[in-house]
Amino acid sequence: MKPILLQGHERSITQIKYNREGDLLFTVAKDPIVNVWYSVNGERLGTYMGHTGAVWCVDADWDTKHVLTGSADNSCRLWDCETVWRGVGEC
């Protein structure tokens, strides 16, 4: 398997997470950016914008309809994966 290089963050990565099927890869870092990648070739499929601090954690639900992220801005955000990668809620 050929390694892929993911360039989409300005600061160091804090977590990398695959979805259940293994076709998507989510990355978060010490910047406010959340990226989603196609794991086969490393193509960036989208970017979630909305946090104002470092993003520490990310996880996708069972069927990859939603992604949850937690940030140093004292918020967690629920993102809708099926409708243009927009946020649907904040905790």
Helices and strands as residue ranges (DSSP letters): E 13-18, E 24-29, E 34-38, E 44-48, E 55-60, E 66-71, E 76-80, E 86-90
